[in-house]
Amino acid sequence: MMPNQLDSDNSSITNQTYQRIYSMIIQGELKPGSKLKIEELRKIMGTGASPIREALSLLTSEQLVNRIDQRGFRVSHVSAESFAELLKTRCWLEERALRESMASQDMQWEERLLLAHHRLKREARILEETGLINPNWELRHKEFHTSLMSGCGSSLLIKFCDQLYDQNIRYRNAAGSISYSSRDVGGEHDLILKHVLDRNADKAVAELVSHYKKTGEFLALQLK
């Protein structure tokens, strides 16, 4: 095996390990505050200790993992205060991304958004048999919100918005409850789309921020 191929293989293993641990944290399989033991993760991942340590080091930069002095790693805690900061930052960035997307007046962007909205409308948010969020709805929901930002012309901004979306999902999973009383989530999505298609950026942004803040107010109560 050539040296550069070996480096590539090692990088691929680290990336796969990173993605797996990242997903486990976001989905709540690894609970906030829990210690991340290398040996236990090795058994789960079926890989060596080095890729796991490298992956955990990468996750510290995204504030999903904390390094404990001489004692390893721990999943970052969640709190109402840290969620408030996340929500505020998400509203700032997505307002700019949505305004830039709308300003571009890109028909392909509008078509992507319409398709994403159509796919989202076809999925039930809650599974009747379990009372839990439908995983297919979850995927379509992220696709819709990602589509709103996708025409902004900045890959960095899109990446940051994507990371904040995942962080929000982590907080929602940590809150442990997804039932909203007297709230029409689908109607909120409809209204965001309407204002986008009407090319009314101020109303589209206001409705998007309102949509996030309604969720934020609910989650903040669960996190206290």
TORMARMAR-704338 format. One line per 4 residues: number of its first residue (from 1); their letters; for each residue x, y, z of C-alpha. Coordinates in steps of 0.001 Angstrom, whole numbers, m for minus. Layout:
N
NUM	a	X Y Z ~ ...
//
This chain:
224
1	mmpn	0 0 0 ~ 1397 3395 m987 ~ 1946 5981 1815 ~ m551 8479 371
5	qlds	m3151 5697 84 ~ m2541 4813 3730 ~ m3064 8454 4726 ~ m6275 8527 2677
9	dnss	m7562 5338 4311 ~ m6818 6666 7797 ~ m8569 9949 6965 ~ m11610 8039 5694
13	itnq	m11840 5972 8875 ~ m11540 9095 11027 ~ m14240 10846 8984 ~ m16590 7866 9247
17	tyqr	m15977 7696 12990 ~ m16557 11428 13325 ~ m19843 11224 11394 ~ m21072 8316 13518
21	iysm	m20284 9969 16857 ~ m21662 13290 15589 ~ m24961 11600 14698 ~ m25125 9769 18030
25	iiqg	m24726 13063 19894 ~ m27284 14942 17774 ~ m29842 12124 18038 ~ m29352 11818 21792
29	elkp	m27875 8313 21804 ~ m24915 9814 23641 ~ m26491 11863 26410 ~ m25390 15408 27354
33	gskl	m22756 15269 30065 ~ m21938 11580 29533 ~ m18288 10522 29553 ~ m16958 9246 26225
37	kiee	m14861 6181 26983 ~ m12479 5249 24189 ~ m12739 1509 24832 ~ m16543 1540 24728
41	lrki	m16544 3581 21529 ~ m14028 1188 19977 ~ m16480 m1677 20486 ~ m19363 320 19001
45	mgtg	m17386 1625 16021 ~ m15315 m1461 15373 ~ m12218 636 14881 ~ m8995 1563 16643
49	aspi	m8469 4129 19361 ~ m6624 6674 17183 ~ m9531 7482 14802 ~ m11829 7859 17817
53	real	m9481 10287 19572 ~ m9077 12271 16347 ~ m12847 12358 15815 ~ m13467 13520 19389
57	sllt	m10860 16246 18988 ~ m12678 17466 15874 ~ m16003 17467 17740 ~ m14560 19731 20440
61	seql	m14266 22488 17826 ~ m18023 22216 17213 ~ m18736 22432 20959 ~ m20411 19033 20952
65	vnri	m17628 17458 23018 ~ m15573 18841 25897 ~ m12036 17717 26641 ~ m11501 16898 30310
69	dqrg	m7971 17585 31566 ~ m6080 14271 31588 ~ m9401 12408 31890 ~ m10635 12113 28314
73	frvs	m13760 13534 26744 ~ m17361 14247 27684 ~ m20481 15125 25663 ~ m21173 18830 26106
77	hvsa	m23938 19737 28528 ~ m27105 21487 27377 ~ m28757 24404 29150 ~ m31432 27016 28592
81	esfa	m28696 29675 28412 ~ m26654 27914 25740 ~ m29802 27181 23755 ~ m30769 30880 23854
85	ellk	m27369 31743 22369 ~ m27803 29083 19686 ~ m31271 30353 18769 ~ m30127 33968 18562
89	trcw	m27174 33087 16334 ~ m29314 30871 14123 ~ m31835 33678 13559 ~ m29051 36127 12679
93	leer	m27393 33846 10139 ~ m30519 32448 8521 ~ m32040 35892 8105 ~ m29006 36898 6034
97	alre	m28980 33613 4118 ~ m32693 33866 3251 ~ m32433 37509 2193 ~ m29476 36720 m63
101	smas	m31286 33714 m1539 ~ m34346 35838 m2322 ~ m32256 38669 m3742 ~ m30680 36286 m6262
105	qdmq	m34116 35594 m7833 ~ m32803 32243 m9009 ~ m35618 30180 m10566 ~ m33772 26919 m9913
109	weer	m33598 27839 m6231 ~ m37354 28512 m6164 ~ m38009 25173 m7874 ~ m35865 23344 m5290
113	llla	m37754 25080 m2517 ~ m41161 24226 m3988 ~ m40156 20594 m4382 ~ m38804 20416 m826
117	hhrl	m42028 21934 511 ~ m44141 19498 m1509 ~ m42196 16517 m162 ~ m42510 17837 3393
121	krea	m46291 18264 3057 ~ m46639 14614 2052 ~ m45163 13350 5332 ~ m47016 13168 8633
125	rile	m45024 14890 11358 ~ m46011 12457 14110 ~ m46299 8683 13759 ~ m49685 7633 15133
129	etgl	m48460 4234 16319 ~ m45616 5630 18442 ~ m46425 9296 19020 ~ m42862 10099 17955
133	inpn	m41581 12310 15151 ~ m41618 10572 11777 ~ m37974 10114 10653 ~ m39029 10750 7035
137	welr	m40670 14031 8086 ~ m37465 14923 9922 ~ m35430 14457 6739 ~ m37884 16455 4625
141	hkef	m38071 19171 7248 ~ m34320 19692 7156 ~ m34418 19613 3354 ~ m37020 22415 3329
145	htsl	m35097 24641 5721 ~ m31811 23932 3960 ~ m33431 24822 639 ~ m34434 28227 2012
149	msgc	m30752 29038 2546 ~ m29326 27257 m479 ~ m29442 30195 m2894 ~ m27444 32610 m728
153	gssl	m24219 32148 m2708 ~ m22035 31360 321 ~ m20993 27771 995 ~ m19610 28832 4397
157	likf	m22900 30410 5444 ~ m24815 27322 4296 ~ m22439 25114 6306 ~ m22884 27201 9472
161	cdql	m26681 27165 9088 ~ m26595 23398 8621 ~ m24535 22921 11780 ~ m26893 25129 13790
165	ydqn	m29875 23173 12479 ~ m28316 19960 13802 ~ m27493 21602 17121 ~ m31140 22633 17420
169	iryr	m32212 19019 16820 ~ m29871 17955 19615 ~ m31572 20328 22037 ~ m34988 19178 20911
173	naag	m34025 15547 21505 ~ m32554 16450 24897 ~ m35811 18168 25873 ~ m37552 14823 25416
177	sisy	m40924 16181 24301 ~ m42199 17138 20867 ~ m45900 17821 21454 ~ m47058 21353 20624
181	ssrd	m50454 22499 21811 ~ m52419 24737 19443 ~ m49592 25134 16952 ~ m49815 24567 13201
185	vgge	m46236 23799 12179 ~ m47253 22969 8606 ~ m49122 26252 8322 ~ m46002 28114 9443
189	hdli	m44012 26468 6647 ~ m46762 27377 4164 ~ m46616 31013 5205 ~ m42819 31198 4923
193	lkhv	m43052 29797 1394 ~ m45870 32187 446 ~ m43838 35245 1429 ~ m40803 33892 m439
197	ldrn	m42818 33376 m3624 ~ m44382 36834 m3195 ~ m40789 38159 m3003 ~ m41515 39879 296
201	adka	m38209 39390 2118 ~ m39217 41267 5266 ~ m42307 39110 5818 ~ m40489 35900 4883
205	vael	m37719 36614 7391 ~ m40190 37677 10083 ~ m42164 34444 9663 ~ m38993 32298 9657
209	vshy	m37729 33933 12857 ~ m41175 33590 14453 ~ m41190 29896 13478 ~ m37851 29365 15235
213	kktg	m38774 31400 18298 ~ m41989 29441 18850 ~ m39942 26256 18954 ~ m37341 28018 21074
217	efla	m39859 29137 23688 ~ m41157 25578 23991 ~ m37684 24029 24302 ~ m36505 26631 26799
221	lqlk	m39296 25590 29166 ~ m38290 21920 28870 ~ m34616 22692 29533 ~ m35151 24637 32759
//
